[in-house]
Amino acid sequence: MLDLLILFAWSFAAATILPLSSEIPLALAVRRSGTWVMPVVVATAGNYLGACTTYLLARFATDRAAPTPSRRTGHATALISRYGPPALLLSWVPLIGDVLVALAGFAHMPFVRFSIWTLIGKAARYVAVAWLLT
């Protein structure tokens, strides 16, 4: 149980701007539990909620700091509009993923679309890592 709590917290932190990787804690949890399902679910939940935090902070920042859209906000909106919500499939990629998530927040992407694409991308990554371990 403690392994899963640590995995959740680490995965959450890794989805923020902190330079952490959640693959090693996932690998340890998979090895210790003998199965990949629960560690993947826990890591995905933590990483997704961390991404939601970044998304909401970016969205809040644009609402509070710049009530009228700034040039940067317009640029973020144009970028995320150009590539669309499927770009969030790459939300797990180090550094790039954090930027994509923040851009989605800046652009006020609908939360449901953000959630669907982000969850798919993060879950696929963890399933692939866990599959490689088994």
C-alpha positions as CSV (number, residue, x, y, z in Angstrom):
1,M,0.0,0.0,0.0
2,L,2.8,2.4,0.9
3,D,4.4,1.7,-2.5
4,L,1.3,2.8,-4.3
5,L,1.0,6.0,-2.2
6,I,4.6,6.8,-3.0
7,L,4.0,6.0,-6.7
8,F,0.9,8.3,-6.7
9,A,2.7,11.2,-5.1
10,W,5.8,10.8,-7.3
11,S,3.6,10.5,-10.5
12,F,1.7,13.6,-9.4
13,A,4.9,15.6,-8.9
14,A,6.4,14.4,-12.1
15,A,3.4,15.9,-14.0
16,T,4.3,19.3,-12.7
17,I,7.3,21.4,-13.7
18,L,9.5,19.4,-11.3
19,P,12.2,17.5,-13.2
20,L,11.1,14.0,-12.1
21,S,10.6,10.8,-13.9
22,S,7.8,8.4,-12.7
23,E,9.0,5.3,-14.6
24,I,11.3,4.1,-11.9
25,P,8.7,4.2,-9.1
26,L,6.3,2.5,-11.6
27,A,8.9,-0.2,-12.3
28,L,9.4,-0.8,-8.6
29,A,5.7,-1.0,-7.9
30,V,5.2,-3.5,-10.7
31,R,8.0,-5.7,-9.5
32,R,6.9,-5.6,-5.9
33,S,3.2,-6.2,-6.7
34,G,3.7,-8.9,-9.3
35,T,1.1,-7.3,-11.5
36,W,0.9,-4.2,-13.6
37,V,-2.7,-3.2,-13.4
38,M,-2.9,-1.4,-10.1
39,P,0.4,0.4,-10.4
40,V,-0.6,1.6,-13.9
41,V,-3.9,2.9,-12.6
42,V,-2.3,4.6,-9.6
43,A,0.5,6.2,-11.7
44,T,-1.9,7.3,-14.4
45,A,-4.3,8.9,-11.7
46,G,-1.4,10.7,-10.0
47,N,0.1,11.9,-13.3
48,Y,-3.3,13.0,-14.7
49,L,-4.1,14.9,-11.5
50,G,-0.7,16.6,-11.6
51,A,-1.4,17.7,-15.2
52,C,-4.8,19.0,-14.1
53,T,-3.1,21.1,-11.6
54,T,-0.8,22.6,-14.2
55,Y,-3.8,23.1,-16.6
56,L,-5.9,24.8,-13.9
57,L,-3.0,27.1,-12.7
58,A,-2.4,28.2,-16.3
59,R,-6.1,28.8,-16.9
60,F,-6.4,30.7,-13.6
61,A,-3.3,32.7,-14.4
62,T,-4.8,33.9,-17.7
63,D,-8.1,34.8,-16.0
64,R,-6.5,36.7,-13.1
65,A,-3.3,38.1,-14.5
66,A,-4.6,39.1,-17.9
67,P,-8.3,39.6,-18.1
68,T,-7.9,40.8,-21.6
69,P,-6.1,38.3,-23.8
70,S,-2.4,39.0,-24.2
71,R,-0.2,38.3,-27.2
72,R,1.2,35.2,-25.4
73,T,-2.3,33.9,-24.7
74,G,-3.2,34.5,-28.3
75,H,-0.1,32.6,-29.4
76,A,-0.9,29.7,-27.0
77,T,-4.4,29.6,-28.3
78,A,-3.2,29.5,-31.9
79,L,-0.7,26.7,-31.2
80,I,-3.2,24.5,-29.4
81,S,-5.9,25.2,-31.9
82,R,-3.5,24.3,-34.8
83,Y,-2.7,20.9,-33.4
84,G,-5.8,20.4,-31.4
85,P,-6.5,18.3,-28.3
86,P,-4.8,15.2,-29.8
87,A,-1.5,17.0,-29.2
88,L,-2.1,16.2,-25.5
89,L,-1.4,12.6,-26.3
90,L,2.2,13.8,-25.9
91,S,1.5,15.3,-22.4
92,W,3.8,12.6,-20.9
93,V,6.9,13.7,-22.8
94,P,9.3,15.4,-20.4
95,L,9.3,19.2,-20.7
96,I,7.2,19.3,-23.9
97,G,4.3,17.7,-22.1
98,D,4.3,20.3,-19.3
99,V,4.2,23.0,-22.0
100,L,1.3,21.4,-23.9
101,V,-0.7,21.1,-20.7
102,A,-0.1,24.7,-19.8
103,L,-0.9,25.8,-23.3
104,A,-4.2,23.9,-23.1
105,G,-5.0,25.8,-19.9
106,F,-3.9,29.2,-21.3
107,A,-6.1,28.5,-24.4
108,H,-9.1,27.6,-22.2
109,M,-9.4,24.2,-23.9
110,P,-12.6,22.6,-22.6
111,F,-11.7,20.5,-19.5
112,V,-13.4,17.3,-20.8
113,R,-11.4,17.4,-24.1
114,F,-8.2,18.1,-22.1
115,S,-9.0,15.2,-19.8
116,I,-9.8,12.6,-22.4
117,W,-6.6,13.2,-24.5
118,T,-4.3,13.7,-21.5
119,L,-5.6,10.5,-19.8
120,I,-5.2,8.5,-23.0
121,G,-1.6,9.7,-23.5
122,K,-0.6,9.2,-19.9
123,A,-2.2,5.7,-19.6
124,A,-0.7,4.5,-22.8
125,R,2.7,5.5,-21.7
126,Y,2.3,3.7,-18.4
127,V,0.8,0.6,-20.0
128,A,3.8,0.5,-22.4
129,V,6.3,0.8,-19.6
130,A,4.6,-1.8,-17.5
131,W,4.3,-4.2,-20.5
132,L,8.0,-3.8,-21.1
133,L,8.7,-4.8,-17.5
134,T,6.6,-8.0,-17.7
